[in-house]
């Protein structure tokens, strides 16, 4: 069976948690993998949904052209506390940020970490 991907959208841990909890409320039984994902998210989540939305908006409002949704979600999930952590987070991506942009990101994320 071929599956057609209509669109892709990165989700933060809190968004995944919200979706899984919606399924549980609808009395849809989660499979083993989904249950483990929910358990892991509950153990590692650092901020609430409202704070996640605020942080995402603030990171978007910085207007760093090279910073895409995928990187914003990474920042929200990890909440890096230092410049080195931010650089390490993007080491695998093909993105280079100016030192002043990294400082803006660090300042914004520190409010929620």
C-alpha positions in Angstrom: 0.0 0.0 0.0 1.4 3.3 -1.1 1.1 6.3 1.2 1.0 9.8 -0.2 2.5 12.5 2.0 0.4 15.6 1.6 2.5 17.9 3.8 5.1 17.8 6.5 5.2 19.9 9.6 7.6 19.7 12.5 6.0 19.2 15.9 7.4 19.9 19.3 7.3 17.4 22.1 4.4 19.2 23.7 2.5 19.1 20.4 3.0 15.4 20.1 1.9 15.0 23.8 -1.2 17.0 23.1 -2.1 14.8 20.0 -1.6 11.6 21.9 -3.7 12.8 24.8 -6.5 13.7 22.4 -6.5 10.2 21.1 -6.7 8.8 24.6 -9.6 11.1 25.4 -11.4 9.9 22.3 -11.0 6.4 23.7 -8.6 5.4 21.0 -6.1 2.9 22.4 -2.5 3.8 22.0 -0.2 1.1 20.7 2.9 0.1 22.5 5.2 2.6 20.6 2.8 5.5 21.1 2.5 4.8 24.8 6.3 4.7 25.2 6.6 8.0 23.3 4.0 9.6 25.6 5.8 8.2 28.7 9.2 9.5 27.5 7.7 13.0 26.6 6.2 13.2 30.1 9.6 12.5 31.7 11.5 15.0 29.6 9.2 17.9 28.9 10.4 21.1 30.4 7.7 23.7 29.6 3.9 23.9 29.2 1.9 24.3 25.9 1.2 28.0 26.5 4.9 28.7 27.1 5.9 26.7 24.0 3.6 28.8 21.9 5.0 32.0 23.3 8.6 30.9 22.8 7.8 29.9 19.2 6.3 33.3 18.5 9.2 35.1 20.1 11.8 33.1 18.1 9.8 33.8 14.9 9.7 37.5 15.8 13.5 37.7 16.0 13.4 37.5 12.2 16.5 35.4 11.6 16.1 34.5 7.9 18.0 31.2 8.1 16.0 29.9 11.2 13.3 27.6 9.9 10.4 25.9 11.7 12.5 22.7 12.1 15.3 24.6 14.0 12.7 26.5 16.1 11.2 23.2 17.2 14.6 21.9 18.1 15.2 25.0 20.2 11.9 24.6 22.0 12.4 20.9 22.7 16.0 21.2 24.0 16.0 24.7 25.5 19.7 25.2 25.2 21.2 27.4 27.9 24.4 28.5 26.3 25.8 29.7 23.0 27.8 26.5 22.6 24.7 24.4 23.1 22.9 26.4 20.4 25.8 25.9 18.0 25.9 22.2 18.8 22.2 21.8 18.2 22.6 23.1 14.7 25.8 21.3 13.9 24.1 18.7 11.8 22.0 21.2 9.9 23.3 23.2 7.0 22.8 26.5 8.8 25.3 29.2 9.8 24.2 31.9 12.2 25.9 35.2 13.1 27.2 35.5 16.6 24.6 38.3 17.2 21.8 36.0 16.0 23.0 33.2 18.4 23.0 35.8 21.2 19.4 36.8 20.4 18.3 33.2 20.4 20.1 32.5 23.7 18.5 35.5 25.3 15.1 34.5 24.2 15.4 30.8 25.2 16.9 31.6 28.6 13.5 33.2 29.7 11.9 29.8 29.4 14.7 27.4 30.4 
